Amino acid sequence: MTIKPLGKRILAQKVEPEERKSAGGIVLPDNVKSEKVVRAKVLAVGTDEKFEVSVGDEIIVGSYSGTEIERGDEKLILVKETDVLAIVEE
C-alpha cells in the first residue's frame, strides 16, 4: 500500500522513544510519561511546491496533531505542514 499526501500534508513515521527510567532505575510505563510532542521521520511530502521539510528529516509535532495511520507494524502520522513545531538537526 502506497500513501501519497496531498496539498500541504506530510506523511511521517513515528520514532518510538527509548525506555525511560527513574533516578532509582525503575522503568516508567507509557501512561506515566508526559510526552507533549511526538518525534517522527518524514517519509513523503504533499503535492504543494514549497515545503520547509524534506524527505528524511526528523520533525517534532504536537501529540494530538494529525491523523494516525497503522500500516502493519508501522505507526504513521499524516500532519499539516503548519502542525510541524520543529526540525531536529543532529
C-alpha positions as CSV (number, residue, x, y, z in Angstrom):
1,M,0.0,0.0,0.0
2,T,1.4,3.4,-1.0
3,I,0.2,6.5,0.7
4,K,0.8,9.8,-1.0
5,P,-0.1,13.0,0.9
6,L,-1.9,15.8,-0.9
7,G,-1.5,19.6,-0.6
8,K,0.4,20.8,2.4
9,R,0.4,17.5,4.2
10,I,3.3,15.4,5.4
11,L,3.5,11.7,5.9
12,A,5.9,10.7,8.7
13,Q,6.8,7.6,10.7
14,K,6.7,7.9,14.5
15,V,10.0,7.5,16.2
16,E,9.5,5.5,19.4
17,P,11.3,6.9,22.4
18,E,13.7,4.7,24.3
19,E,12.7,3.3,27.7
20,R,12.7,5.9,30.3
21,K,13.9,5.2,33.8
22,S,13.5,7.0,37.1
23,A,16.6,8.1,39.1
24,G,16.3,4.8,41.0
25,G,16.4,2.7,37.9
26,I,12.7,1.8,37.6
27,V,11.4,1.6,34.1
28,L,8.5,4.1,33.6
29,P,5.4,2.7,31.8
30,D,3.9,4.6,28.9
31,N,1.0,6.1,30.9
32,V,3.4,7.9,33.3
33,K,5.4,9.5,30.6
34,S,4.1,13.0,29.9
35,E,5.1,13.4,26.3
36,K,3.6,16.6,24.8
37,V,5.3,16.2,21.5
38,V,6.0,13.4,19.0
39,R,9.2,12.8,17.0
40,A,8.7,11.5,13.5
41,K,10.8,10.9,10.4
42,V,9.4,12.4,7.2
43,L,8.5,9.7,4.6
44,A,6.7,11.8,2.0
45,V,5.6,15.4,1.4
46,G,2.4,16.6,-0.3
47,T,1.9,18.0,-3.8
48,D,2.4,21.6,-2.8
49,E,5.5,23.3,-4.3
50,K,7.2,24.8,-1.2
51,F,7.9,22.8,1.9
52,E,10.2,23.7,4.9
53,V,10.8,20.0,5.4
54,S,12.1,17.3,3.1
55,V,12.0,13.5,3.0
56,G,14.3,12.0,5.6
57,D,14.1,15.0,8.1
58,E,13.2,14.3,11.7
59,I,10.4,16.5,12.9
60,I,8.6,17.3,16.1
61,V,4.8,17.7,16.1
62,G,2.2,18.1,18.8
63,S,1.0,14.8,20.3
64,Y,-2.6,15.4,19.2
65,S,-1.8,16.7,15.8
66,G,-2.7,15.0,12.6
67,T,-4.2,11.6,11.8
68,E,-2.6,8.3,12.9
69,I,-2.4,5.5,10.4
70,E,-1.2,2.0,11.1
71,R,0.4,0.1,8.3
72,G,1.4,-3.3,9.5
73,D,3.8,-2.7,12.4
74,E,4.5,0.9,11.4
75,K,2.8,3.8,13.2
76,L,2.5,6.6,10.7
77,I,1.1,10.1,11.1
78,L,-0.3,12.4,8.5
79,V,0.0,16.1,9.5
80,K,-0.4,19.5,8.0
81,E,2.8,21.5,7.5
82,T,1.6,24.1,10.0
83,D,1.4,21.3,12.7
84,V,5.2,20.8,12.5
85,L,6.8,22.5,15.5
86,A,10.5,22.0,14.7
87,I,13.0,20.1,12.6
88,V,15.5,18.1,14.6
89,E,19.1,18.7,13.5
90,E,21.9,16.5,14.8
